[in-house]
Amino acid sequence: MTPNTDPESAAGAGEPSPSHESTTVAPASGDASEAASSSAFAADLLRGHTDTIVLGVLRAGDSYGYEIHKAIRDATGGDYEIKEATLYASFRRLTKDGLIEPYWGDETQGGRRKYYRITDAGRAVYRRNVDDWIATQAIINTLLNLKGDRS
């Protein structure tokens, strides 16, 4: 997404085109092939949590597509940008499941935008998913014998 383009504005209220998609995950370390492999794995791992990430952003308040995209990118210092198609598929899924509600904002600040708000059911799913993530992380850390020691 580009900062000057809001795919949710009235002029372009349809779904964003895949040609503007971008996923960026900063390389961990090591040679180029290791970085490419590591980046692809990290992107796949994050992609499985897109709905929870979106719900987490919406816990702070109602927001529209580009604002949510930017919040995710900025939270990672630019290390991760969610693909537009992935983000809007998440909006559709979360709406269908009753976890978020879309609504049209007013036009006082430019074009008309579709905003999203988290529902009570969405807050409950978010809390459950975070609890599940914490439990899973603890198990993986135990199995990998990390427990804070990365040597």
LODO-394341 format. One line per 10 residues: number of its first residue (from 1); their letters; for each residue x, y, z negated of C-alpha. Coordinates in Angstrom, 2 decimals, padded with zeros to 5 digits. Each point is the difference from the previous one (the first is absolute). Layout:
NUM) A) X:Y:Z | ...
! end
This chain:
1) MTPNTDPESA) 000.00:000.00:000.00 | 001.09:003.49:000.61 | -000.52:002.74:-002.57 | -001.97:002.16:002.45 | -002.35:-002.77:001.10 | -002.82:-001.25:-002.17 | -001.55:-003.09:001.61 | -003.02:000.48:-002.25 | -000.80:003.50:001.28 | -003.17:000.54:002.00
11) AGAGEPSPSH) 001.99:000.42:003.21 | 001.54:-003.45:-000.38 | -002.33:-001.77:-002.38 | 000.68:-003.39:001.57 | 002.64:-002.43:-001.08 | 003.61:001.06:000.56 | 001.79:-001.38:003.00 | 002.60:-002.72:-000.63 | 002.56:001.99:002.00 | 000.53:002.26:-003.03
21) ESTTVAPASG) 000.69:-002.84:-002.44 | 003.16:-000.09:-002.04 | 001.30:-002.17:-002.76 | 003.24:000.94:-001.60 | 001.71:-001.85:-002.77 | 003.48:001.11:-000.95 | 002.69:-002.66:000.35 | 001.08:-001.54:-003.29 | 003.73:-000.37:000.65 | 002.46:-002.09:001.94
31) DASEAASSSA) 000.45:-000.50:003.73 | -002.60:000.90:002.64 | -001.47:-003.51:000.33 | -000.36:-000.30:-003.78 | -001.62:003.45:-000.13 | -002.42:-000.88:002.82 | -000.96:-003.28:-001.68 | -000.33:001.68:-003.40 | -002.08:002.86:001.44 | -002.38:-002.36:001.77
41) FAADLLRGHT) -000.50:-002.04:-003.17 | -000.56:003.11:-002.12 | -002.56:001.32:002.50 | -001.84:-003.34:-000.04 | 000.01:-000.06:-003.79 | -001.39:003.55:-000.20 | -002.58:-000.64:002.72 | -001.65:-002.63:-002.16 | -000.71:002.70:-002.59 | -001.28:002.76:002.27
51) DTIVLGVLRA) -003.53:-000.02:-001.42 | 001.30:000.26:-003.56 | 002.38:002.80:000.99 | -002.87:001.95:001.63 | -002.19:-000.54:-003.06 | 002.88:001.26:-002.16 | 000.30:003.19:002.05 | -003.76:000.58:-000.22 | 000.05:-000.36:-003.80 | 001.59:003.47:-000.05
61) GDSYGYEIHK) -002.95:001.47:001.91 | -001.90:000.00:003.27 | 002.17:000.27:003.07 | -000.02:-000.30:003.79 | 002.05:-002.20:002.31 | 003.06:002.12:000.65 | 000.18:001.12:-003.63 | 000.00:-003.66:-001.13 | 002.65:-000.87:002.60 | 002.15:002.90:-001.19
71) AIRDATGGDY) -000.44:-000.90:-003.68 | 001.24:-003.54:000.69 | 002.95:001.24:002.08 | 000.95:002.68:-002.52 | -000.28:-002.38:-002.98 | 002.76:-002.11:001.56 | 002.16:002.96:000.99 | -000.73:-000.82:003.64 | 001.28:-003.58:-000.32 | -003.40:-001.45:000.95
81) EIKEATLYAS) -002.63:001.29:002.40 | -003.12:-002.03:000.42 | -001.17:-000.61:003.56 | -003.08:001.99:000.96 | -001.80:-003.10:001.22 | 000.75:-001.77:-003.29 | -001.21:002.98:-002.03 | -003.28:000.37:001.90 | -000.61:-003.77:-000.08 | 000.42:000.27:-003.78
91) FRRLTKDGLI) -002.56:002.84:-000.12 | -002.50:-002.14:001.95 | 000.59:-003.05:-002.23 | -000.22:001.97:-003.25 | -003.16:001.76:001.20 | -001.62:-003.28:001.07 | 000.83:-001.51:-003.40 | -001.47:003.01:-001.85 | 003.33:000.97:-001.54 | 000.15:003.44:001.62
101) EPYWGDETQG) -002.63:002.34:001.43 | 000.64:002.21:003.03 | -001.63:003.40:000.37 | 000.44:003.03:002.22 | 001.58:003.06:-001.58 | -001.02:003.55:000.73 | 001.66:002.03:002.74 | 001.29:002.83:-002.18 | 003.65:-001.03:000.45 | 000.23:-000.84:003.69
111) GRRKYYRITD) -001.53:-002.98:001.76 | -002.54:-002.27:-001.59 | 001.74:-002.92:-001.74 | -001.18:-003.35:-001.24 | 000.89:-000.35:-003.66 | 000.12:-003.15:-002.09 | -000.84:-000.43:-003.68 | 000.64:-003.03:-002.16 | -003.05:-001.68:-001.55 | -000.26:-001.56:-003.45
121) AGRAVYRRNV) 000.34:-003.41:001.69 | 003.14:001.29:001.74 | 001.48:001.09:-003.33 | -000.69:-003.47:-001.45 | 001.60:-001.74:003.00 | 002.99:002.35:-000.21 | 000.54:-000.83:-003.70 | -000.35:-003.74:000.67 | 002.43:000.14:002.95 | 002.58:001.92:-002.04
131) DDWIATQAII) -000.33:-002.51:-002.85 | 000.42:-002.84:002.52 | 003.07:001.72:001.48 | 001.60:000.44:-003.43 | -000.60:-003.67:-000.86 | 001.33:-001.13:003.39 | 003.05:002.23:-000.30 | 000.78:-001.44:-003.44 | -000.23:-003.56:001.33 | 002.17:000.76:003.04
141) NTLLNLKGDR) 002.58:001.78:-002.16 | 000.09:-003.00:-002.34 | 000.34:-002.45:002.87 | 002.78:002.04:001.57 | 001.58:000.43:-003.44 | 000.15:003.77:000.48 | -001.30:001.26:-003.35 | 001.66:003.36:000.61 | 003.41:-001.49:000.94 | 000.78:000.47:003.68
151) S) 003.51:-001.44:000.01
! end
